[in-house]
Amino acid sequence: MSATSEQYRKIDIESLSSTGDQKFNLYVKSNDDFVKFAGTEPAHQEKVRNLLKAGELTEDLYIDVLEQEEYFKQITGSLASVASDEALTPHLRAEKIYNVSLSVMKEFFENSSSRKILNSANDIMGAMQTCLEVTNQGFSLLAKTMVKNYPAYIHSINVGLYCLSYAGKMKMAQEETQILAIGGLFHDLGLTAISDETLYKKGKLDMDEIQWMRSHTEEGIAIIKDLNLYNEEVVKMAAQHHESFDGKGYPYALANDKISYFSRVCKVADVYESLTSPVVYRKAMKPLDALTIMTRDMKGMFDPKVLRNFITLLT
């Protein structure tokens, strides 16, 4: 089969060991062609299982982009067992779950993939919640696991995990925990509508670029509504995470409790994650330095109670 590389995505072979009978085709690359290695037929699946068991599956494997939704559905559906696997260290469990979230969000942000692959987010955040609960570890485990870098998809994952950890610390109900975690993960989906040239620009943005950047809240609303799966509070988090408690934020200049509670939490997590990650125009701040700036120089931006709670999460 002759095809361009844009039609195929390399996968993590390790993910196959937990999917059982794969419901997608696997391909290998031969020169500039992609050749079918295994299909969904029982005999093909058995071949893959035997090679995995023997440790003899060493070739790079690829899937067709048209089958990504099924691929992510299967690997995220298996994460619950990873989260509870006592044979793995807590850090390894969290790392495996985190790496799957990286795959999903990177694919969406960087390759304009179908929005349907985001449907797997519930499984990812649910597995991470289970991991934190059964290992009796919270933020300290996440801190060891997180990648700190400036790509938008990494930032989104980390904010989602901060929100999840916050919900656990505050002993929020399961439904609220799910809303907060998914809303944090999805808060910046609208950035996919912004060019990388503007998103990662080293110098100051001009007024047109600033307005374009600010439009990501509206773009995020549209993406989440299009999924037609999530609570209205998740939509509000995409819309309101740049609002400020003092009413000086955007896009609606909301203040105090006019901003949804989940959005106020997301605001704190969003700014903290941004300050403690390296970006094109500055180095990452140390956690204490970031919190000092947030409590001293940015005080009016945050719900004071939420900020205090967030600080206790980190201590």
C-alpha positions as CSV (number, residue, x, y, z in Angstrom):
1,M,0.0,0.0,0.0
2,S,1.6,3.2,-1.1
3,A,0.6,6.2,1.0
4,T,1.9,9.4,2.6
5,S,3.1,9.5,6.1
6,E,0.3,11.9,7.1
7,Q,-2.2,9.0,6.8
8,Y,-0.5,7.0,9.5
9,R,0.5,7.5,13.1
10,K,3.2,5.5,15.0
11,I,1.9,3.9,18.1
12,D,3.4,2.7,21.4
13,I,3.7,-1.1,21.0
14,E,3.5,-1.5,24.8
15,S,-0.1,-0.2,24.5
16,L,-1.1,-3.3,22.6
17,S,-0.3,-5.7,25.4
18,S,-3.3,-4.2,27.4
19,T,-5.8,-3.9,24.6
20,G,-6.5,-7.6,24.1
21,D,-8.0,-8.2,20.6
22,Q,-7.3,-5.0,18.7
23,K,-10.1,-3.6,16.6
24,F,-7.9,-1.7,14.2
25,N,-5.3,-2.7,11.6
26,L,-1.6,-2.5,12.2
27,Y,1.0,-1.4,9.6
28,V,4.7,-1.5,9.3
29,K,6.8,1.0,7.2
30,S,8.8,-0.4,4.3
31,N,10.8,2.3,2.5
32,D,8.1,4.9,1.7
33,D,5.2,2.5,1.8
34,F,3.0,1.3,4.7
35,V,2.3,-2.4,4.6
36,K,-0.5,-4.2,6.6
37,F,1.1,-6.2,9.4
38,A,-2.0,-7.5,11.2
39,G,-5.7,-7.0,10.8
40,T,-8.7,-7.6,13.1
41,E,-9.0,-11.3,12.1
42,P,-8.6,-13.7,15.1
43,A,-5.5,-15.3,13.5
44,H,-3.9,-11.9,13.1
45,Q,-4.7,-11.0,16.7
46,E,-3.3,-14.2,17.9
47,K,-0.1,-13.5,16.0
48,V,0.3,-10.2,17.7
49,R,-0.4,-11.6,21.1
50,N,2.2,-14.4,20.6
51,L,4.9,-11.9,19.4
52,L,4.2,-9.6,22.4
53,K,4.4,-12.5,24.8
54,A,7.7,-13.7,23.4
55,G,9.1,-10.1,23.3
56,E,9.7,-10.5,19.6
57,L,7.5,-7.6,18.4
58,T,10.3,-5.0,17.8
59,E,9.2,-3.3,14.6
60,D,7.7,0.1,14.7
61,L,3.9,-0.2,14.2
62,Y,1.5,2.3,12.8
63,I,-2.3,2.8,12.5
64,D,-4.4,4.5,9.9
65,V,-5.6,8.0,11.1
66,L,-9.1,6.9,10.2
67,E,-8.9,4.2,12.9
68,Q,-7.5,6.5,15.6
69,E,-10.8,6.8,17.5
70,E,-11.0,3.0,17.9
71,Y,-7.3,2.9,18.9
72,F,-7.6,5.5,21.6
73,K,-10.9,4.0,22.8
74,Q,-9.2,0.7,23.4
75,I,-6.1,1.9,25.1
76,T,-7.8,4.4,27.3
77,G,-10.4,1.8,28.2
78,S,-7.7,-0.4,29.6
79,L,-6.2,2.3,31.9
80,A,-8.5,1.4,34.8
81,S,-6.6,-1.9,35.2
82,V,-3.3,-0.1,35.0
83,A,-4.4,2.3,37.8
84,S,-5.1,-0.6,40.2
85,D,-2.1,-2.8,39.2
86,E,-0.3,-3.5,42.4
87,A,2.6,-5.0,40.5
88,L,3.5,-1.5,39.3
89,T,4.9,1.2,41.4
90,P,2.6,4.2,41.9
91,H,4.9,6.4,39.8
92,L,4.9,3.9,36.9
93,R,1.1,3.6,37.0
94,A,0.7,7.4,36.9
95,E,3.4,7.6,34.1
96,K,1.6,5.1,31.9
97,I,-1.7,7.0,32.3
98,Y,0.0,10.3,31.7
99,N,1.7,9.1,28.5
100,V,-1.6,8.0,27.1
101,S,-3.0,11.5,27.8
102,L,0.0,13.0,26.0
103,S,-0.7,10.9,22.9
104,V,-4.4,11.9,22.7
105,M,-3.9,15.6,23.3
106,K,-0.8,15.9,21.1
107,E,-2.7,14.2,18.3
108,F,-5.6,16.6,18.6
109,F,-3.5,19.8,19.0
110,E,-0.9,19.1,16.4
111,N,-2.5,17.1,13.7
112,S,-6.1,18.4,13.5
113,S,-7.5,15.0,14.2
114,S,-11.1,14.2,14.7
115,R,-12.7,15.7,17.8
116,K,-14.0,12.3,18.6
117,I,-10.7,11.2,20.0
118,L,-11.3,13.5,22.9
119,N,-14.1,11.2,24.0
120,S,-11.5,9.1,25.7
121,A,-10.8,11.9,28.2
122,N,-13.2,10.5,30.8
123,D,-11.3,7.2,30.9
124,I,-7.9,9.0,31.2
125,M,-9.0,11.3,34.1
126,G,-10.9,8.5,35.7
127,A,-7.9,6.2,35.7
128,M,-5.7,8.9,37.1
129,Q,-8.2,9.6,39.9
130,T,-8.2,5.9,40.7
131,C,-4.4,5.8,40.7
132,L,-4.2,8.7,43.2
133,E,-6.8,7.1,45.4
134,V,-5.6,3.5,45.5
135,T,-2.0,4.5,46.0
136,N,-3.0,7.1,48.6
137,Q,-0.9,9.7,46.9
138,G,-2.0,13.1,45.5
139,F,-0.1,16.0,44.2
140,S,3.3,14.6,45.1
141,L,2.8,11.8,42.7
142,L,1.6,14.1,39.9
143,A,4.6,16.4,40.4
144,K,7.0,13.5,39.7
145,T,5.0,12.5,36.6
146,M,4.3,15.8,34.9
147,V,6.3,16.9,31.9
148,K,7.0,20.7,32.2
149,N,7.2,22.3,28.8
150,Y,5.4,24.9,26.8
151,P,3.4,23.1,24.1
152,A,-0.3,23.8,24.6
153,Y,-1.3,20.2,24.9
154,I,1.1,19.5,27.8
155,H,-0.2,22.7,29.5
156,S,-3.8,21.5,29.1
157,I,-3.0,18.0,30.5
158,N,-1.2,19.5,33.5
159,V,-4.0,21.9,34.3
160,G,-6.5,19.1,34.2
161,L,-4.4,17.1,36.6
162,Y,-4.0,20.1,39.0
163,C,-7.8,20.4,38.9
164,L,-8.2,16.7,39.6
165,S,-5.9,16.9,42.5
166,Y,-7.6,20.0,43.9
167,A,-11.0,18.2,43.7
168,G,-9.5,15.3,45.7
169,K,-8.0,17.6,48.3
170,M,-11.3,19.4,48.7
171,K,-13.2,16.0,48.8
172,M,-15.5,17.1,46.1
173,A,-18.3,14.7,44.9
174,Q,-17.5,12.4,42.1
175,E,-19.6,14.3,39.5
176,E,-18.0,17.6,40.5
177,T,-14.5,16.0,40.4
178,Q,-15.2,14.7,36.9
179,I,-16.4,18.1,35.7
180,L,-13.4,19.9,37.2
181,A,-10.9,17.5,35.8
182,I,-12.3,17.4,32.3
183,G,-12.9,21.1,32.2
184,G,-9.3,21.7,33.2
185,L,-8.1,19.3,30.5
186,F,-10.3,20.9,27.9
187,H,-9.9,24.6,28.9
188,D,-7.5,25.5,26.1
189,L,-8.9,23.4,23.3
190,G,-9.6,26.6,21.4
191,L,-5.9,27.2,21.0
192,T,-6.0,24.7,18.1
193,A,-7.4,27.6,16.1
194,I,-4.3,29.8,16.7
195,S,-1.3,29.5,14.5
196,D,1.9,28.2,16.1
197,E,3.6,31.3,14.8
198,T,1.4,33.4,17.1
199,L,1.0,30.9,19.9
200,Y,4.7,30.5,20.4
201,K,5.9,33.9,19.4
202,K,9.0,35.1,21.2
203,G,8.3,38.8,21.1
204,K,5.3,40.8,22.2
205,L,2.1,40.2,20.4
206,D,0.5,43.1,18.4
207,M,-3.1,44.1,19.0
208,D,-4.4,41.9,16.2
209,E,-2.5,38.9,17.6
210,I,-3.8,39.6,21.1
211,Q,-7.4,39.6,19.9
212,W,-6.8,36.4,17.9
213,M,-5.3,34.8,21.0
214,R,-8.3,35.9,23.1
215,S,-10.7,34.3,20.6
216,H,-9.5,30.8,21.8
217,T,-12.2,31.0,24.5
218,E,-15.0,31.1,21.9
219,E,-13.3,28.5,19.8
220,G,-13.1,26.2,22.8
221,I,-16.8,26.6,23.5
222,A,-17.6,25.5,20.0
223,I,-15.3,22.4,20.2
224,I,-16.7,21.2,23.5
225,K,-20.3,21.8,22.4
226,D,-19.7,19.9,19.2
227,L,-18.7,16.9,21.3
228,N,-22.1,16.9,22.9
229,L,-20.9,14.9,25.8
230,Y,-20.1,17.2,28.6
231,N,-21.8,19.2,31.3
232,E,-22.4,23.0,30.8
233,E,-19.8,23.7,33.5
234,V,-17.1,22.2,31.3
235,V,-18.1,24.7,28.6
236,K,-18.0,27.5,31.1
237,M,-14.4,26.6,32.0
238,A,-13.4,27.0,28.4
239,A,-15.2,30.3,28.3
240,Q,-14.3,31.8,31.6
241,H,-10.8,30.7,32.6
242,H,-9.4,34.1,31.6
243,E,-11.9,36.0,33.7
244,S,-10.5,37.7,36.9
245,F,-12.1,37.8,40.3
246,D,-11.8,41.6,40.2
247,G,-13.7,41.9,36.9
248,K,-10.7,42.9,34.8
249,G,-10.5,39.7,32.8
250,Y,-12.0,38.6,29.4
251,P,-14.1,37.9,27.4
252,Y,-17.0,39.0,29.5
253,A,-15.4,41.0,32.4
254,L,-17.2,38.9,34.9
255,A,-16.4,39.3,38.7
256,N,-16.7,37.4,41.9
257,D,-19.3,34.7,41.9
258,K,-20.5,35.6,38.4
259,I,-17.6,33.5,37.4
260,S,-18.4,29.8,37.9
261,Y,-16.6,28.1,40.8
262,F,-15.0,25.5,38.5
263,S,-13.7,28.3,36.3
264,R,-12.2,30.1,39.4
265,V,-10.3,26.9,40.3
266,C,-9.2,26.5,36.7
267,K,-7.9,30.1,36.6
268,V,-5.6,29.4,39.6
269,A,-4.4,26.1,38.1
270,D,-3.9,27.6,34.7
271,V,-1.8,30.5,35.9
272,Y,0.3,28.4,38.3
273,E,1.0,25.8,35.5
274,S,2.0,28.6,33.1
275,L,4.4,30.3,35.6
276,T,6.1,27.0,36.5
277,S,6.6,25.9,32.9
278,P,9.3,27.2,30.5
279,V,7.9,29.3,27.7
280,V,9.6,30.9,24.7
281,Y,10.3,34.2,26.5
282,R,11.3,33.1,30.0
283,K,12.5,30.2,32.2
284,A,10.2,28.2,34.4
285,M,9.7,29.7,37.9
286,K,10.1,27.7,41.1
287,P,6.8,26.9,42.8
288,L,7.4,29.2,45.7
289,D,8.3,32.1,43.4
290,A,5.2,31.5,41.3
291,L,2.9,31.4,44.4
292,T,4.6,34.6,45.7
293,I,3.7,36.4,42.5
294,M,0.2,35.1,42.5
295,T,-0.5,36.1,46.1
296,R,1.3,39.4,45.9
297,D,1.2,40.8,42.4
298,M,-1.8,39.0,40.9
299,K,-4.0,38.9,44.0
300,G,-7.0,40.5,42.4
301,M,-7.2,37.9,39.7
302,F,-8.1,35.0,41.9
303,D,-10.8,33.9,44.3
304,P,-8.9,34.3,47.6
305,K,-10.4,31.1,49.1
306,V,-9.6,29.0,46.0
307,L,-6.0,30.3,45.9
308,R,-5.5,29.5,49.6
309,N,-6.9,26.0,49.0
310,F,-4.6,25.5,46.0
311,I,-1.6,26.5,48.1
312,T,-2.5,23.9,50.7
313,L,-2.6,21.4,47.8
314,L,1.1,22.1,47.1
315,T,2.3,21.9,50.7
